[in-house]
Amino acid sequence: MRPFSVCAALSDDELGELQALSEPTSVAPKSALLLQDEPVQNVFNITSGCVRLSKILSDGRRQVIGFAIAGDFLGLSFQDRSNFTAEAIGPVTACRFRKKAFLNYLDTKPDLVRRLLEFSANELRLAQEQLVLLGRRTAEERVASFLTMLRARNSRFGHQGATLQLPMSRLDIADYLGLTIETVSRTFTKMVRDKLIIIVPDGIRFVDLAHVGQIAAE
């Protein structure tokens, strides 16, 4: 996992220093790593599994704002409280750091700070892409973009086959894409009927990845 996480910026000796600050943590499904509006005492480097990031809006509705997977970093903010909830979808493992100790460590590691800035820039890019998804695209374009985006993120681990695991539920996908669960289900059915994908246990298999990519790019 090291090449894909913030740890890639560290030498072997520095990695040992960081490991001394960390605590390997297992998170049960549906358990929260961070809670919206609650104080942030720990930061997390995800090492396996998938974490749903969501916000509860003022009218009580839920908006999923993203999904964190292995290599992603959560909780590092200069705000005292989290502005979202991070909840394990399935079993998750992570390296947990006390936030204060980690910030103190950052003061001595400019290379690690630059690496974290790169991660932040990527998160901003994903947020901007989601705004486009929510405002300017059809349901099929949104679903196709989501599938190709998730495949691209998984490809950094060498997962470039035709099968794409979807640990999140259809409701999670709907709340991320600004659609209803019925619309997401109908869109998957249409994509199957058009011979673009096949539904498989725990995910989908691309039948015509090029065409899905074209839909996502429209």
N, C-alpha and C positions, 0 to 999 in steps of 0.2 A: 504493500500500500504506500510505502514511502515516496516513490517517484510521483504519485498522483496527489499528494497532500502537501500541506505547508512544510512538512519535514524535509522536503527535497532541497530546501535552501540551507540545510545544516550539514556540517561535517559530522563524521562519526563521533568525535568527542562531544560536539555540541548536541548531537542527538541523545547521547547518554545523559547530558545535563537535563534535557527536556524530559526524558523518560523518568528521571528522578522526581520531576514535578507532577507526573501524570499518574492516574489511577485507572487501570483497565476496568471498564464498566459494562455490565450486561443489562439491557433494558428490555423489559417484558412488553409484548404487544399491548397497545393502547395506553402505555405509560408515558408520561410527559417528561421530557428533558428540560423544557422551558415552558412557562405559563405566561400568557398575555397579562401585562400590567403588574406582574409579580417581580420582586427583586431578582436580579441575575447574580448568583453567587458562583456559578461554574460556567466554564466554556467547554465545548466538546469537539473532538475530531472524530467523525464517524469512520469506523473501520469495516463495518458490514451492515447490511440491512438497508431499510428505507424509512425515512422520517417525513411525516406530513407537516408542512408549515401552514398555519391558518390564523385568520383573524376573525373575531366576532364583531360584526358591524353594530352600529348604534341601534338598529331596528331588530337585532337579535339574529340576523342571518349570518351564515358562515361563508367566508371567502377563503378558499385554499389559494395561497400565494406561491407555493412551490413545493418541491420534494427534494430532500437532501439524501444523497447516497454516499457510498464509501468514498472517502477523500475530502468530503465537504466539512467545513468548519462552522460551528454554531455558537452563538451567544456573545461573540466579541463585539461589544459596542461600548461607547463611552457614556451611554445612558445607564442609569441605575436600574431601570426596569425594562423588561422585554416588551417589545411592541407586537409580538406574535406568540402563538403556542406552537411548540415543536413536540409532536407525538409519534411514537414508534408505531408503524403500521404492522410490522411483524417483529420477530426477534431482532434486536439491534445490538451491536457491540460498538464501543467508543472508548477513546482515551479522554478522561475527564481531568480538567485542570481547575484549580481554584482561580477565579478570575483575577484577584489582586496579585497573586503570585505570578500568574502568566503575564500580566501587564508589566510588572516589575522586570521580568525576564526580557520582554520585548525592548525595554530601554537599552539593553546591552547588545541587541542583535539586529542591526539595520537590514541585513539580508533577509531575515525572517519577516520583518515589517514590509519589505518590498514584495515578498511572496504573498503576504496577506492582502496587500493592496491589489495584486493581480487577481486574487480570488474575489475581492470586493468589486473590481471592475467587471468581472464575468457575471457576478450576481446582478449588477446594474444592467448589463446587456440582456440577461434573461428577463428581468423585470420590464424592460422596454419592449422586448418581443411579446411579452404577455399582453401589454397594453394594445399592441397592434392586433393580437388575436381577439381580444375582447371587443374591439371597436370597429374592425374593418373586414372581418372574414366570415364566411358562411360556416355552418356547423361542420361540414365535411372538411373544409380547409383547416378549421381549428383542430379537429381530431387528427388529421394527417400531419399537421405541424407538431402536435404533441408527440405522436409516435416517432417521427423522424428526429425530433429534439432529444427524446429519451434514448433512442438508439445511438445518437452521436455522443451523448454523455457516457453511455456504457462502453463505447468503442475504445475509450482510453484504457480499458482493462483488457483489450483484445477480444471483446465480445462483439463480433461483427457478423455473426451468422444471421440466418433468416428468421430465427425465433427471438422474440423480444418478451422478456418477463414483465408482467404488469402487477407488482405487488399491491398497488392501490386499487380501491374499489371503483366501480362505475360512478358511484356518487362522488367520490373524491375527484375523479376526472371531470365530472360535470361541474363541480364547484370551482375547479381550477380554470375551466374554459368558459365559465359564465353561461352554461347551458343547463337544461333539465336532464335528469337521469334518463328520462324517456327518449329525449333527443339523442343522447349519446348512444343508447342502445340501438335506436333506429339507424344511426349513422354507421355503427359497426356492422349491422345487418346488411345495409346497402353496400358497404365495402366488401363484405363476403360475397354478396350476390354479383358484384361487378368483378369478382375474382382478383381482388387486390390483396386480401388477407384471408387467413384461416384462423378461426378461434381455436386455441389449444389450451390445455390445463395451465392455469397461472399466467396466461398471456396470449400473444398472437404470433402467427407466422406470416411473414411477408411472402406473397405470391408474385407480386409485381411491384417491387420496391421503387423502380424508376418512376412508375406512374404515381405512386403515393408521394414521391418527392416532388413531382410536377404539381400535384394538387397543393402540397404544402407551400410551394413557391409562388402560387398565383396571388 
